[in-house]
Amino acid sequence: MLTIKEKIEEIIAEYTDIPPTEFYQASSFAELNIDSLSVVEIIFDIEEAFDIKIPNEVDLEKKGFDCNSFVGVLAIVTALVESELHDD
């Protein structure tokens, strides 16, 4: 079974030729040559893969999250998955 990080890397890798080992170094998806439309598709793919709903960008920013980079999305998904697990 893939970890959260590995699954997100796998999803994002479908949208860029840059190797996943470089995802952490990029401060934005644009640095990974991923356009805004592809970011929306990535978010949908992640929501489906983890059976979660990622809040809108404004709500995320209010909580200190940023969905414009790999590190930001990893933090969001990890928080959502962990909260889902703790709700059981």
N, C-alpha and C positions, 0 to 999 in steps of 0.2 A: 504494500500500500504506500502510495506517495505521501510525503509530508505536504503541509499547506504550501510551503515555499516551493517545493518541487512541482506541485500541480500548477501553481501560478506561473512559474518559469515555463512550463510546458505550454500553457495557454498563450503567453506573451510571445514565445518563440515562433508561434504560427504567424505572427504579424511583422517579424523583423528578421534580418539575416545576421544581426549581431548576436554573438553567443551569450547564453544565460549567465556565464561567469562575469560578464560586464554589466549586467543589469543593476547591481548595487552601486556601481560607480556613477551611473547617470542620474543627474538631478531632476530629469524630466523624461517623459516618454518621447518628446521631440528629439532629445539627444540619442534616442534609440531608433530614430527615423520612423516613428509611429505618429501618424496624423490624428487629429481630434476625432474623426469618424471612426477610425480603428480603435481608439481608446474606448469609445462608447461600446463597440462590439466586444472588446476585451472584458469590459465590466459586465455585459450581458452573459458572456461565456463563463465568467467567474461565478456570477450569481447562480447560473444553472448547475455548474460543477459542484458547488458547495451547498446548494439549496438554501441560499440566503438572499436577502434583499439589502443592497447597499443604499443607504440614504442619499439624498441629493447633496450636491457639493456645498451648499450653504450650511446645511445642518452638520455636515462633516467638519467644516471649518470651525463652527461654533464649539465643537468638541475637541478641537486641536488636531484633526486629521487632515491629510492632503491626499487626494486621489490622482495627482498628476505625475506620480513616479512609481517605480516598482516598490521601493521601500515603503512609500505611503500606502499603496494598495495592500501590501503584505501586512502592514500593521492593522489596517481596517478589517481585512478578512480574518486575521487571527483573533482580533477582539470580538468580531461577530460570531465566529465559530465557537470560541470559548464561552461566550455568553449563552449561546444555544445549548451547549453541553451542560452548563451549570443550571439551566432552567428545567432540566429533566427531573 
